[in-house]
Protein backbone atom coordinates (compact mmCIF):
# COMPACT_ATOMS: atom_id res chain seq x y z
CA UNK A 1 0.00 0.00 0.00
CA UNK A 2 2.75 2.42 0.96
CA UNK A 3 4.63 1.56 -2.22
CA UNK A 4 1.52 2.28 -4.33
CA UNK A 5 1.04 5.68 -2.63
CA UNK A 6 4.70 6.56 -3.23
CA UNK A 7 4.43 5.61 -6.89
CA UNK A 8 1.31 7.77 -7.32
CA UNK A 9 3.03 10.72 -5.65
CA UNK A 10 6.03 10.25 -7.93
CA UNK A 11 3.77 10.12 -10.98
CA UNK A 12 1.96 13.30 -9.88
CA UNK A 13 5.31 15.02 -9.32
CA UNK A 14 6.54 14.00 -12.76
CA UNK A 15 3.29 15.16 -14.33
CA UNK A 16 3.56 18.56 -12.60
CA UNK A 17 7.11 18.98 -13.89
CA UNK A 18 6.03 18.07 -17.40
CA UNK A 19 3.15 20.54 -17.18
CA UNK A 20 5.49 23.33 -16.02
CA UNK A 21 7.93 22.47 -18.80
CA UNK A 22 5.12 22.66 -21.38
CA UNK A 23 3.97 26.02 -20.03
CA UNK A 24 7.46 27.49 -20.26
CA UNK A 25 7.92 25.94 -23.70
CA UNK A 26 4.76 27.69 -24.90
CA UNK A 27 5.86 31.00 -23.34
CA UNK A 28 9.29 30.85 -24.97
CA UNK A 29 7.78 29.76 -28.29
CA UNK A 30 5.31 32.66 -28.25
CA UNK A 31 8.14 35.09 -27.47
CA UNK A 32 10.08 33.79 -30.45
CA UNK A 33 7.01 33.95 -32.69
CA UNK A 34 6.27 37.54 -31.66
CA UNK A 35 9.73 38.70 -32.71
CA UNK A 36 9.57 36.65 -35.91
CA UNK A 37 6.08 37.85 -36.84
CA UNK A 38 7.07 41.45 -36.08
CA UNK A 39 10.01 41.18 -38.49
CA UNK A 40 7.78 39.63 -41.15
CA UNK A 41 5.18 42.40 -40.74
CA UNK A 42 7.88 45.08 -41.02
CA UNK A 43 9.32 43.54 -44.18
CA UNK A 44 5.84 43.07 -45.66
CA UNK A 45 4.79 46.66 -44.96
CA UNK A 46 8.01 48.12 -46.31
CA UNK A 47 7.92 45.78 -49.29
CA UNK A 48 4.32 46.61 -50.24
CA UNK A 49 4.81 50.40 -50.13
CA UNK A 50 8.20 50.08 -51.83
CA UNK A 51 6.58 48.08 -54.64
CA UNK A 52 4.13 50.93 -55.18
CA UNK A 53 7.05 53.36 -55.22
CA UNK A 54 9.02 51.34 -57.77
CA UNK A 55 6.03 51.24 -60.11
CA UNK A 56 6.69 54.95 -60.62
CA UNK A 57 10.47 55.08 -60.16
CA UNK A 58 13.00 52.82 -61.84
CA UNK A 59 15.13 50.71 -59.50
CA UNK A 60 18.11 51.57 -61.68
CA UNK A 61 17.47 55.29 -61.17
CA UNK A 62 16.99 54.72 -57.45
CA UNK A 63 20.32 52.92 -57.09
CA UNK A 64 22.47 54.92 -59.52
CA UNK A 65 21.17 58.50 -59.75
CA UNK A 66 23.14 61.13 -57.84
CA UNK A 67 20.20 63.47 -57.17
CA UNK A 68 17.63 63.16 -54.41
CA UNK A 69 14.97 65.88 -54.53
CA UNK A 70 11.91 63.93 -53.46
CA UNK A 71 10.29 66.89 -51.70
CA UNK A 72 10.91 69.44 -54.48
CA UNK A 73 8.80 70.24 -57.54
CA UNK A 74 11.42 68.72 -59.85
CA UNK A 75 11.71 65.24 -58.39
CA UNK A 76 14.73 62.96 -58.54
CA UNK A 77 14.96 59.72 -56.58
CA UNK A 78 18.60 58.70 -56.56
CA UNK A 79 19.45 57.26 -53.16
CA UNK A 80 23.24 57.68 -53.53
CA UNK A 81 23.38 61.08 -51.71
CA UNK A 82 21.52 59.61 -48.73
CA UNK A 83 23.63 56.44 -48.80
CA UNK A 84 26.83 58.47 -49.07
CA UNK A 85 25.95 60.59 -46.03
CA UNK A 86 24.95 57.50 -44.05
CA UNK A 87 28.19 55.67 -44.82
CA UNK A 88 30.41 58.71 -44.19
CA UNK A 89 28.92 59.45 -40.77
CA UNK A 90 29.01 55.75 -39.86
CA UNK A 91 32.67 55.45 -40.88
CA UNK A 92 33.56 58.47 -38.73
CA UNK A 93 31.61 56.93 -35.87
CA UNK A 94 33.27 53.52 -36.12
CA UNK A 95 36.70 55.18 -36.42
CA UNK A 96 36.00 56.67 -32.98
CA UNK A 97 34.17 53.77 -31.36
CA UNK A 98 36.27 50.80 -32.54
CA UNK A 99 39.66 51.73 -31.03
CA UNK A 100 38.18 53.29 -27.89
CA UNK A 101 35.78 50.40 -27.35
CA UNK A 102 38.49 47.76 -27.79
CA UNK A 103 40.87 49.63 -25.45
CA UNK A 104 38.13 49.93 -22.83
CA UNK A 105 37.43 46.20 -23.17
CA UNK A 106 41.15 45.38 -22.77
CA UNK A 107 41.34 47.58 -19.69
CA UNK A 108 38.26 46.01 -18.11
CA UNK A 109 39.34 42.48 -18.99
CA UNK A 110 43.07 42.58 -18.24
CA UNK A 111 43.93 45.58 -16.09
CA UNK A 112 40.96 46.68 -13.97
CA UNK A 113 40.36 45.29 -10.51
CA UNK A 114 36.92 43.95 -9.68
CA UNK A 115 36.05 47.17 -7.82
CA UNK A 116 37.20 49.36 -10.69
CA UNK A 117 35.36 47.17 -13.19
CA UNK A 118 32.13 47.40 -11.20
CA UNK A 119 32.30 51.20 -11.50
CA UNK A 120 33.73 51.72 -15.00
CA UNK A 121 31.59 49.25 -16.97
CA UNK A 122 28.22 50.67 -15.82
CA UNK A 123 29.51 54.18 -16.56
CA UNK A 124 30.50 53.17 -20.10
CA UNK A 125 27.17 51.45 -20.70
CA UNK A 126 25.38 54.58 -19.48
CA UNK A 127 26.49 56.29 -22.70
CA UNK A 128 24.05 54.08 -24.59
CA UNK A 129 21.23 55.12 -22.25
CA UNK A 130 21.49 58.86 -22.92
CA UNK A 131 18.67 59.97 -25.25
CA UNK A 132 20.01 60.46 -28.75
CA UNK A 133 18.23 63.81 -29.02
CA UNK A 134 20.58 65.02 -26.28
CA UNK A 135 23.57 63.92 -28.35
CA UNK A 136 22.11 65.74 -31.35
CA UNK A 137 21.66 69.09 -29.63
CA UNK A 138 25.00 68.69 -27.86
CA UNK A 139 26.66 68.27 -31.27
CA UNK A 140 24.76 71.21 -32.75
CA UNK A 141 25.20 73.76 -29.97
CA UNK A 142 28.46 72.74 -28.31
CA UNK A 143 30.66 70.40 -30.36
CA UNK A 144 30.43 72.26 -33.66
CA UNK A 145 30.69 75.89 -32.46
CA UNK A 146 33.09 75.36 -29.55
CA UNK A 147 35.27 72.41 -30.54
CA UNK A 148 35.24 71.98 -34.31
CA UNK A 149 34.88 75.47 -35.73
CA UNK A 150 38.03 76.80 -33.97
CA UNK A 151 39.94 73.96 -35.68
CA UNK A 152 38.19 74.07 -39.06
CA UNK A 153 37.47 77.46 -40.60
CA UNK A 154 34.39 77.45 -42.77
CA UNK A 155 32.79 74.45 -41.10
CA UNK A 156 29.02 74.57 -41.49
CA UNK A 157 26.78 74.56 -38.43
CA UNK A 158 25.18 71.33 -39.65
CA UNK A 159 27.92 68.94 -40.71
CA UNK A 160 28.67 65.24 -41.03
CA UNK A 161 31.76 65.39 -38.82
CA UNK A 162 29.86 66.35 -35.68
CA UNK A 163 27.24 63.70 -36.46
CA UNK A 164 29.89 61.02 -36.82
CA UNK A 165 31.66 62.04 -33.62
CA UNK A 166 28.48 61.92 -31.55
CA UNK A 167 27.33 58.61 -33.04
CA UNK A 168 30.81 57.28 -32.30
CA UNK A 169 30.40 58.18 -28.63
CA UNK A 170 26.95 56.58 -28.68
CA UNK A 171 28.13 53.20 -30.00
CA UNK A 172 31.24 52.87 -27.82
CA UNK A 173 29.30 50.73 -25.29
CA UNK A 174 28.37 48.24 -28.03
CA UNK A 175 32.00 47.64 -28.98
CA UNK A 176 33.25 47.73 -25.39
CA UNK A 177 30.60 45.45 -23.88
CA UNK A 178 30.62 42.74 -26.56
CA UNK A 179 34.43 42.81 -26.82
CA UNK A 180 34.75 42.58 -23.05
CA UNK A 181 32.48 39.53 -22.99
CA UNK A 182 34.55 37.93 -25.76
CA UNK A 183 37.79 38.58 -23.87
CA UNK A 184 36.32 37.28 -20.62
CA UNK A 185 35.58 34.00 -22.43
CA UNK A 186 39.27 33.47 -23.23
CA UNK A 187 40.56 30.71 -20.89
CA UNK A 188 42.89 31.80 -18.10
CA UNK A 189 45.26 28.98 -19.08
CA UNK A 190 46.29 30.98 -22.15
CA UNK A 191 47.15 33.97 -20.01
CA UNK A 192 49.05 31.86 -17.45
CA UNK A 193 51.02 30.13 -20.21
CA UNK A 194 52.07 33.50 -21.62
CA UNK A 195 53.09 34.78 -18.20
CA UNK A 196 55.03 31.55 -17.60
CA UNK A 197 57.34 32.29 -20.52
CA UNK A 198 58.01 35.83 -19.29
CA UNK A 199 55.47 37.86 -21.26
CA UNK A 200 54.55 41.30 -20.03
CA UNK A 201 50.94 42.23 -19.30
CA UNK A 202 50.72 44.30 -22.48
CA UNK A 203 52.01 41.33 -24.50
CA UNK A 204 49.38 39.07 -22.96
CA UNK A 205 46.62 41.57 -23.64
CA UNK A 206 47.60 42.39 -27.24
CA UNK A 207 49.17 39.14 -28.45
CA UNK A 208 47.18 36.51 -26.60
CA UNK A 209 43.79 37.77 -25.40
CA UNK A 210 42.94 40.08 -28.29
CA UNK A 211 43.71 37.53 -31.06
CA UNK A 212 41.84 34.83 -29.15
CA UNK A 213 38.78 37.09 -28.86
CA UNK A 214 39.06 38.46 -32.40
CA UNK A 215 35.81 36.95 -33.62
CA UNK A 216 33.79 38.62 -30.87
CA UNK A 217 35.64 41.91 -31.30
CA UNK A 218 35.07 41.88 -35.06
CA UNK A 219 31.39 41.09 -34.59
CA UNK A 220 31.03 43.95 -32.11
CA UNK A 221 32.51 46.40 -34.62
CA UNK A 222 30.21 45.19 -37.40
CA UNK A 223 27.14 45.42 -35.17
CA UNK A 224 28.19 48.86 -33.97
CA UNK A 225 28.55 49.99 -37.59
CA UNK A 226 25.04 48.74 -38.32
CA UNK A 227 23.77 50.65 -35.27
CA UNK A 228 25.54 53.78 -36.50
CA UNK A 229 23.81 53.51 -39.88
CA UNK A 230 20.44 53.32 -38.16
CA UNK A 231 20.87 56.38 -35.91
CA UNK A 232 18.22 59.00 -36.57
CA UNK A 233 18.00 61.91 -34.14
CA UNK A 234 21.68 62.85 -34.11
CA UNK A 235 21.77 62.84 -37.92
CA UNK A 236 18.54 64.80 -38.23
CA UNK A 237 19.47 67.48 -35.67
CA UNK A 238 23.20 67.95 -36.27
CA UNK A 239 23.48 66.83 -39.90
CA UNK A 240 20.66 68.74 -41.49
CA UNK A 241 18.47 67.90 -44.49
CA UNK A 242 20.71 68.78 -47.44
CA UNK A 243 20.59 65.89 -49.90
CA UNK A 244 23.68 66.34 -52.03
CA UNK A 245 26.41 63.93 -53.06
CA UNK A 246 29.58 65.26 -51.43
CA UNK A 247 32.55 63.82 -49.57
CA UNK A 248 33.25 67.00 -47.60
CA UNK A 249 32.42 66.03 -44.02
CA UNK A 250 32.36 69.68 -43.04
CA UNK A 251 29.16 70.24 -45.02
CA UNK A 252 25.56 69.54 -44.20
CA UNK A 253 24.31 66.13 -45.34
CA UNK A 254 21.11 64.14 -45.08
CA UNK A 255 21.32 60.50 -44.09
CA UNK A 256 18.70 57.89 -44.93
CA UNK A 257 17.33 57.94 -41.39
CA UNK A 258 17.19 61.76 -41.36
CA UNK A 259 15.14 61.70 -44.55
CA UNK A 260 12.77 59.14 -43.05
CA UNK A 261 12.35 61.35 -39.98
CA UNK A 262 11.73 64.40 -42.20
CA UNK A 263 9.00 62.70 -44.22
CA UNK A 264 7.46 60.99 -41.18
CA UNK A 265 6.85 64.37 -39.51
CA UNK A 266 4.31 65.27 -42.19
CA UNK A 267 6.28 66.84 -45.03
CA UNK A 268 4.65 64.42 -47.51
CA UNK A 269 0.90 63.60 -47.72
CA UNK A 270 -0.12 60.00 -47.23
CA UNK A 271 -0.23 57.93 -50.41
CA UNK A 272 1.95 60.21 -52.52
CA UNK A 273 5.16 59.10 -54.18
CA UNK A 274 7.10 61.21 -51.67
CA UNK A 275 5.42 59.27 -48.87
CA UNK A 276 6.14 55.94 -50.58
CA UNK A 277 9.80 56.91 -50.99
CA UNK A 278 10.06 56.79 -47.20
CA UNK A 279 9.38 53.05 -47.30
CA UNK A 280 11.75 52.46 -50.20
CA UNK A 281 14.58 54.14 -48.30
CA UNK A 282 13.60 52.28 -45.12
CA UNK A 283 13.62 48.92 -46.90
CA UNK A 284 16.99 49.71 -48.48
CA UNK A 285 18.45 50.61 -45.08
CA UNK A 286 16.91 47.53 -43.46
CA UNK A 287 18.46 45.26 -46.09
CA UNK A 288 21.87 46.85 -45.52
CA UNK A 289 21.74 46.48 -41.74
CA UNK A 290 20.38 42.93 -42.02
CA UNK A 291 23.30 42.09 -44.31
CA UNK A 292 25.74 43.53 -41.77
CA UNK A 293 24.16 41.46 -39.00
CA UNK A 294 24.46 38.36 -41.19
CA UNK A 295 28.12 39.15 -41.84
CA UNK A 296 28.66 39.54 -38.09
CA UNK A 297 27.18 36.09 -37.47
CA UNK A 298 29.36 34.57 -40.19
CA UNK A 299 32.47 36.25 -38.75
CA UNK A 300 31.78 34.76 -35.33
CA UNK A 301 31.27 31.29 -36.80
CA UNK A 302 34.30 31.56 -39.08
CA UNK A 303 36.85 32.92 -36.61
CA UNK A 304 35.50 31.64 -33.32
CA UNK A 305 37.96 29.56 -31.33
CA UNK A 306 36.39 26.62 -29.48
CA UNK A 307 37.88 25.94 -26.07
N, C-alpha and C positions, 0 to 999 in steps of 0.2 A: 504493500500500500504506500509506504513512504517513498519507495523507488518510483512508483507511478506518479505521485505528486511532484517529485523532483523533476521527472522528465517533462511533465506538463509545464512547470515553471520555466524550465530551460527552453521549451518550445515557444512559450509566450515571450520570453526575453529575446530569443532569436527573431521572432516575428516583429517585435517592436523595433529592433535594430534595422531590420530590412525596411520597415515602414519609414523610419527616419532617413535611411539612405535614399529611398525613393523620393521623399519630399525634397531633400537637398539636391538630388539629381535634377528634379523638375525645376527647382529654383535656379540652379546654375544654367540649365538648358535654356530657360526663358531669358535669362540675362544675356546669354550668347545670341539668341535669336533677336532680341531687341536691338543690339548693336548691329547685327547683320542686316536686319530689315531696314534700320535707319539708313545704313550705307546704300542699300538698294534703292530706297525711296529718293535719296539725294541724287544718285546717279540718274534715276529715271526722270526726275523733275528737270535736272540740268540738261539731260539728253533731249527731252521733248521740246523744251524751249529753244535749245540750240539748233535742233532740226528745223524749227520754224525760221530761225535766223538764217541758216545756211540755204534756205530756199530762196532768199533774196540776195545773199552775199556769197560769192565764190569762196570755197575753202582755200584755194590757191591765193586769192587776194588777201584773205584773212591771215595766212601764214607768211606771205612774202612782201606785202605792201609796207612801205615805210611811213605811211601817214595814218593817223588815227584822229579823226574829227567827227566822232559819232554824234556829238551834241551841237554841231554847227549846221548851218544851212547846206553847205557843200560837204557831203558826208563821204568819209573814207574810213574803211574798217580794216586797216593793217595793224595787227597786234604787235608787231616788232618794237615800236616805241615803248609800249607798256612792258613787254618782256625784257627789253634792254634795261629799263629802269629797275625792274624787279631783280634781275640778275646782278646789276652793279651794286645796288644797296645790300643785297645778300652777300656778295663777295666781300664787301667792306666789313660787314658784320662778322662773317666767319673768320676774316683775317684778325679781328679783335678777339673773338670768343675762343677760337681754337687754341692758340698758344696760352692764353690766360687760363682757360678751363683746364687744360692738361697740366699746367704748372700747379694750379690749385689742387688738382687730384693727386699729383705726386707729393705735394706737401702734406695733404691730409693722410695719404696712405703710408708714406715712408718717414716723415719727419715729425708730424704733430703728435703730441701726447694725447691720451684719451680725453683729458680735460680741455685741452686746446681744440681738439676735434669737435667736441660736444658744443663748443661755442661758435667756431668758424663755419662749420657746415650749415647750421641753420641760418646764419647770417648770409651766406652765399645764396642759399635757396630762397631767401626772402626777396632777392632781386626779381625772381620770377613772379612773385606775388604782388608787386607794385603795379597798379593799373597802367596800361600802356598809354592812356591819354595823358598821364602825368609825364611819362617819358617824352611824349610828343611836344607838350608845351615847354618842358625843360629844354629840349633841343631847340625849339623856336625862339624862346625868350632869354635863354642863358648861354647855351653852348655856342650857337652861331654868333651872336653879337659880342660875347665876352671872351670866348676862347678861340674861335676859328677866324673871325674877321681880322683881329690884330695880326694873325699869321698869314692870311690870304687876302690881299687887297682885291676888291671887286667881287668878292663872294656874295652871291645872292642870299636874301633872307631865307627863302625856301631853297634848300639844296639837298642833293643826294648824300653828301658826305656826313652831314649831321644825322640824317636818317640812318645811315649805315652804322655810325658810331653808337647811337642809342639802341638800335636793334642788337648790336654786338653785346652791349651790356646786358640786355634782356635775356639773351640766350646763353650767357656764360654758365648759369646753373645747369642747363641741359648737358653741356660738355663735361662740366666738373663732376656732376652727380653720377652720370653713367660711367665715365672714365674711372672714377673712384671705386665704384662697385666692381668694375672689371679688374682693377688692380688689387682690390681686396680678395678677389677669387684666386689670385696667383698663390700657389702653395708656399708656405714658409720655408720648405726644404730648399727651394731654389735660392732664396735669399741667404740662408745659412751656408749653403755650398759656396756661394760667391764670397761671403765673408771669410770662410775657412781658407780660401786661397789668397787672402790679403786684399780683397777689393775694398775700395772706399765706399761710403754711403752713396755718394753721387754716382759711382760706377754701377752700384746695385740698382739704383733707381732708374738710370737711363739705359743701361745695357742689359739688365735682367728683367726688371718688372715691366718697364714700358714695352719692350718687344713682346713679352709674354701676354700682355693685355692689349696688344695692338688691334685685335679684331673689335673688341668693345670700344676702344678709343675711336677707331675709324667709324664705327656705327654711330657713335655719339655725335661726331662732326657732321655726318651725312644727315642725321635727324635734326640737328640744330640748323643746318642749312635749309632744310625743308620748312622748319618753323620760321626762319627768317623770311622766306619767300611768302609765307602766309600772313605776315604781320600787316595790320591794317591802319590802326589809329596813328602810329608814329609816322608812317608814310603819308597819310592824308594830311596831318597837321603840319609836319615839318618839311615835307617834300613838295607839297603843292599839287596842282592839277594841270600841269603843262605837258601835254602829250607830244613830245618831239623826240626824234632819234638823235641822241647826242651822247658822247662819252665823257663830257666835261662834268665831273662830279660836283663842281661848284655851282652848277645851274639847277634850276627847279625841274623836277621830273615827276611824272605820274606813274606809279606802279599799277599792276593789275588790281591789287586789293584796294588801292585808293580810288581807282575808277569805279569799282563795284560799290564802294561806300558812297561815292558821289551820285551815282544813278539811284541807289537804294534810298537816298534821302528825298527823292521826289523830283529830280531834274528831268526825268523822262516819264511820260504817261504810260500807264499799263497797256500792254498789247502792241506798242509801237516797236519798230525795229531797234530803236535806241534801248528800249527796255529789254528786248530779247538779246541784245548784245551783251548785257550783263551776264546772262546765263552762259553764253558762248565763252566769255572770258573766264567765268567761274569754272566751267568744265575743263577748259584748257589748263588752268592753274591746278585743279584737282588731279588731272592726269599727270602733271609734272611732279607734284608732291607724292602721289601714289607710286610713281616710278622711283623716286628717291627712297621712299620707305622700302620698296622691294629690293633696291640695290643694297640698302643697309642690312636687310635680312640675309642676302646672299653673301655679303662681306663677312658677317658673323659666322655663317656656316662654312665659308671657304677658308678663313684664316683662324678660326677658333682652335685653340689647343686643348685637347681633352686630357685631364689629369686623373 
